[in-house]
């Protein structure tokens, strides 16, 4: 259950039109807290690829090992990944979406993210 909560807080950069297309590496750590109590963290070591779908749309896909450290439990290494798209709706408004996963010995965790970004 805590693994699913940690998977749900996995964040990715807000998607916007890519500056270039091609491969990249991304190391990201996300920690979880309930109030001021530390629950654990997940550190992902991903290899990915990003590119343009059109002049106003971009995508990315990435995956790799994820080190899961839940407070008071042994550290585990699982597989995680995410894919997302970004779409410029106007000069100042963009939309983005992402799906992600992390494997587990119990139940795999899945998460989605949808949003709008307005630049002033």
N, C-alpha and C positions, 0 to 999 in steps of 0.2 A: 504494500500500500504506500509506504514512504517512497519507494522507487517510482511509483506512478506519479506521486506529487512532485518529485524531483524532475521527472521527465516533463511534466507540465510546465515547469518554470524555465526550461531550457529556452534561452532567447537567442535570436539571431539578429544580425544587423538589419535595420529597416531597409527594405529593398528600394532602390531607385535605379534609374537607367545606368547600366554598367559603363564604366570608363573604358574598359577594354574587355575583349572576350578571351577566355583561356583558363588554364588551370591555376589553382592556388592552394595554400595550406591555411588552416584556421585552427588555432588552439583557443578554447573558450572554457571558462570556469563559471559555474553558477552555483551559488550556495542558497540553502533554504533555512528559514527561521520561522518559528511560531512565537510571536511576540519578540522577546529578546533571547529566546532559547534557540540555540543552534541545532539544526536537525541533521545536516550533512551537506555534501556537495557532489557535483558531477563535473569532471574535466574531460572534455572531448578533444581528440586529436584527429581532425578531419582533413581529407584531401578532397578538393572539389573542382567544379568547373562552372564558369558563369559566362553568359553571353547575351546578346540582344535577340529578341524575337522579332521586333520591328523598331522603328524610330522611337516609339513611345513605350515599349515594353521590354522587360529583361527577365532573365531566369537565373537560378543557380541550383546546383545539386551537390551534396557533399555527404561523406560517410567516413567512418573509421572507428577506432577503439574509444571507449568511454570508461574512465576510471570512476567508479561510484564509491564514495566514502560516506557511509551513514554513521552518525554519531553512535558509538558504543558497539558497532558491528565490524566484522572483517571487511576490508576493501575488496571490491570485485571489479573485474574488467569485463565489459560487455561490448556490444556493437551498437552504434547509434548513427543516425543520419537525418538529414532534412533536405527538403526541396522547397523552393519558393519562387514567386513571380512578383514583379512590380509593374505598375502601369501608370503612366502620367495621364491624368484626367484633364489637366489644364496646366498653365504655367506654374501655378502655386499649389495645386492639389494633386496628390498621387494616392493610389491604393496599393496595398500589398497583401499577400497571403503566403502561408507556410504550413507544411505538414512535417511532422517529425516523429521519430520512433527511437526507442531504446529497448534492447532485448533484456531478458531476465530469466532466471531459473524458474520463477513462478509464472507470472503473466507479463507479456510484453507491454510496454507503455507507449501510448500514442498521444499526440497533441496537435492541435491546430491553432493557427493565429491568423486573424484578419484585422485589417485596420486601414485608416485613412491618415494621411500626413498632410498638413497644411503649412506651407512656408510663408512667413511674413515678409 
